[in-house]
Amino acid sequence: MPPLPHGTIKSTFEDFVVEELPAYEPSGAGEHVYVRFTKTDLTTLEALRRLARALGCDAREAGFAGMKDRRGVTTQTVSLHAPRGVAPADLAARAKAVEVEGLTVHDAAPHGNKLKPGHLAGNRFSIAVRDVPAERLGEVETSLARIEGAGVPNAFGAQRFGRDGHNAEKALSWLRGDTPGPRDPRIQRLLWSALQSAVFNAVLEARVADGTWTAALPGDLLKLRSSGGLFLCTDAQTDRARAGTGEVSPTGPIVGAEMRWPEGAPAELERRKVSELLGNGFDLDRTRRLGEGSRRALRVWVENLRWELERPPAGGTGACVRVYFVLPKGAYATTVLSAMFDVDGPQAEESE
């Protein structure tokens, strides 16, 4: 397969626009206040700290559904816990009027529970890809048609592995007892999730290489696109047809003590990759407090995918393509872009 057209992302903040799609709206009653805002050139955690400080709330009691990139214009919702003696409705009213450098508040309303990671439906993206060779725009159109019909490999992006890309190695060194681990439980879970992601990506890479990442193999644990339900592939002929229409997709491992393993050849591949990355005899029971493990589809579907040409800035080279799409939670915009372009630009920032 020939190299993909080159493209540069995140040349400016406005080149990377993300809108978090909430899983539900605040009810209007409860001790937490959901605040929706747009931030620029701020990490999610820094935006949350600034907002909490301006409103007199404890940032340690705040919540968020997902981390959003610093280098971009990103809209998301966080939750703040109303301090003792402060009515949530009054806190919401103050939040709507608050002025905080780097962010703009759009709305605020009370709700009964704290926002937790994963409490979102997905993300809507608008991303400018610059310096694309004009003579290769036809290939971009072809790639979009391919992605719409087949989806893209559901790889974890560089963001998952930390700014230096070494979080998986740090987790393994700590869990093997070679180096002291972090005391902060949040950092412990972050490192473990990077190691889980490395295992998943290794399995996915192997199945992309042999062409089975969208195919149903005997013993696969398949995920229904409609409901997310899992079932074992015992009728490969029937399930291959269902996979071909996009009704189901094979899954890969998010390793953990309670993770459900596939059978047959898929299980052999996964156990081999676990041994290669974690080492023989790695005790997954030791990681139970960090997460029990789960399954992740090897394929992600991209919704509302389209693109348009933008006028490049003065002095720019090549074409500027603005790509629009929607992804479910847990999927990475950079994996979609990497199916269309040889992407250049800052990527290792925050996790989706």
N, C-alpha and C positions, 0 to 999 in steps of 0.2 A: 504494500500500500504506500503511495507516495506521501511525502511529508505534507502536513496540513498547512494552510496559509498562516503566516505569522500575524499576530495581533498583540497590542499592548493594552492592558487594563489599568484602571485607577490612576491615570495621569492627573486627574483632578478629583476633588471630592464628588462633584456632580456626575462623574462618570460611573459611579457605583451607587445606585439608589435601591434601597430595600424597604419593603413594607411588610411587617409581620402581620399575618392573618390570625386573629384571635380564635380560639376554639369556642369561646362563649363570651357574652357581654356581662359586665358587672350588674348585679341584681338591684343595686341602689340601697341595700341594707347590709350591715355587718361592720366588724371592727377594723377591716382592712380597706384601703382606698386604692383603687386601680387608676393609675395615671398614664395616659397615652401621650407620647411626645415624639418629636423628631430631633435627632442629635446630629452634629457634624464634627468630625475630627475628635471624637471622644470614644473611649471604650464604654461598653455597657456598664461596667462596674464603676467607672469614674463618673458617668452621668448619674447613676443611681446615688452615689455618695454626695454629689453636689446637690441633687434634688432633696435628699433626706436632710442634709445640713441646712438648706434654705428654709425647710418647713419644720425644723425641730424634731425630726424623727430619728429613730435608731436605724442606721443602715444595716446593722446585723440582722434585724428583723424584717428586712425588705425581701422581696422575691421578684423573679423574672422568669419568663418562659424560655427565652433563648438569648444567647450572646450574639451581638451584632458587630460587624466590622467597624474598626475605628476610622479607617480611611474610606469614608463614604458619607452619604446622606441617608440615614436609616431611621425608620419609624417603628416604635415598639411600645409595649405596655409593661409597666412594673407595678408592684404592689408595695404600699407603705402601711405599717401598722400604726394606727392612731395612738399617740402617747396617752398615758393615764390622765384623765380629766379633760381630754380633748374629744369633742364629738366628731365622729367620722364625717358627717355632712359638712361641718365647719372646716375640717382639714381639706376636703374635696374642693370647697369654695376657694380656699386660699391657694390650693395647688393650681387651679385654673388661672389665677391672676399672678402667680409667682414669675419672677424674672431670674433666669439662671443662664450664665454665660455658656454658650455652646449648644443650648437646646431650647426648643419651643414647645410648650405644653398645649395640647389640643383639647383634652377633655380629662375629667376626673370624676369618679363615682365610687361610693362604698360597695363592698362585697364581703361575703361571709368567710372566704378562705384566702390564704396567702397563695400567690402565684408560684408555681414550681416549674423546674425545667421540664419541657415537653408539653406544657399546657398551651399549645398553639396548634392551629390547623395546618399552617405552612407559611411560605414567604413568597411575595411577589417581587420580581427583580426587573430592573431597567438598567442595562449595563452597556456603556459605550466601549467598543473595541476599536482602538486607533491603529494607524499604520498598516492597515490591511492592503496588500497589493490589489490595485483596482482590477487587474486582469484576471484575478482569481475569485471575484465575487460570485461567479456562477457556481463555484465549488461550495460556497457558503449556502447557497440556495439548495443545492443537492444534499448537504449535510442536514439542513433543517428537515427536509422531507424524510430522510432516513431516521432521524431522531423521533419525529412524530410517529412513525410507524413501528419502531422497535424499542424505543426508550434508550437509555444509556446505562453503562455499568455503574452501579450504585456505590462507587468507591468513597471512602472517607478522604476529604481534602487535606492539603498540607496543614490547614489550620488546626486539625485534630492533634497534631504531634508537637505543638509548641513552637514558639518563635525560632528556636534553634533546631527544631526537627528531631530532638533527642529524647522526648518524653517517654517513648516506649522503652528505650534502652535504660533510662533512669528507673522506670517501674520494675523492670526485670532485675536490675542490680539490687534494688531495695528488697523485692520479694524473695530473692535468693539469699538475702542476708549479707551480701557483699558490701553494701553501704547503708548508713542510717537512713531511715525513711522520714518523710515529712510528718510533723505532728498534726498539722491541720487536716482534719478528715476530708474537707473539700478538695485539698490538693492531692490527697491519697487517691480519692475517686477519680480525679482528673488524670493522674498518671496511669491508673489501671485501665481507664477507658482508652487511653492511647495505645496500650499494649493489646487490648481486645481489638481495637481498630486495625492494628498492624496484622494480626492473625486473619481477620476478615479480608483485608486487602490482598493478602497473600493467596488465600483461597480463590478470591475473585479473579486475580491475575492469572492463576492457573486455568480457570475455566474460560476466561476470555481467550487465552492462548489456544485452547483445544476446541473452541467454538461452542461450548456447552452452557454458557452463562445465561442463555434464554431458553435452553432446552430442558425438558423434564426427563431425568434419568431414573431408572428403577432405584428405589431407596431414598430419593430426594424428599426433603420436607418442602412442600410447595405452599406458597402463600396466595390466597385469593385476593385479587386486586380490589374487589368490591367491599369485602368485609375485613380483610387482614387475617382471616382464619387460616390455620395451618393444618395440613394433612399429609400423610405419607403416600408417595407415589408407588402404587402397586400395579397399575395398569398403564404402562408407559405409552402405549400406542394412543390411548384416549387422551392422556394428559399432555402428550406432545402436541396434539391438535389444539388443546385448550391453551397451552403456552404460546402456540403460534398466533392465536387470536388476541393474546394479551390477557386472557382471563386469569391465568395463574403465572407465577414466576418461581423458579427455584430460590432457595435461601442459603445463606452462609452463616457461619458461627459468630456469635458474640459470646465468647467462651465464659463459662462460669460454672459453679458447683451444681446448679440445677438446670443447666441448658439441656434441651432435648437434642440428642444426636440423630443424624440420619442413619441410613443403613446402606449396605452394599458399597459400591465404588465411591459414592459421595462421602461416606463415613471414612473410608480408607484415606482419601485425599485430605479430609479435615484433620484426622488424627496425625497424619504425617506432617502437615504444616504446623500443628500445635507442637509436636515434638521438635521440629526444626527451630521454631522461634522461642519456645519456652524451655526446651530441654526435656530429655526423657525423665519420667517420674515426677514431673511438676505436680504439686498437690493443689488442685483447684479448690479444695475445701478451705484452704487458708485465705482464699479471696472472698469467701461468702459474705463477709460484712461489707465488702466493696460493691456487691451486686451479684445477683444469682445467675445472670446470663440469660440470653434470649436468641432469637433468630432475626436476621435482616435479609430482605429480598436482595438478590444479586442484581436486579434490574430496577431502575426508577423511571417512572413515566413523567414526562414534561408536559405541562398543560399550557394552553394559550400561547404557544410558541410562535413568534413572528420577529421580523427585523425590518429596519429601514435605514437608509443612508442619511448621515448627518454631514453638515458642512465642517470639514476639519479646520482647526485653528490656523491662523496665518503662520506660514513657515512649516506646517505639518507635512508629513510625507504619507502618501497612500490615502486610502479611503477610511472613513470613520463609520462603523456599523453599530447602530444601537439595537441591542437584542432584548426582547421582552419575553418573560416566561414566569410560570408559577411552579413551585416545587412543594412537595409534602414536607412535613417536619423531618429533620434528620438528614435531608439531602443537601448537597453542596453545589452552589452555582458554578464553582470552578470546574467540577466534573462535567457539567453540561458544556461550558465554554471549551473545555479541552477536547470535546468530541467534534468541534468545529474549527478550532484554531490551535496553532502552536503558541500558547499564551505566554506573554512576558509581562512582568509587573509584580508588585507586592501581593502575596497570597497568604502567607503564614501569619494571620492575625488572630482571629477568634473563631470559635466553633459555632456552626449553625445549630 
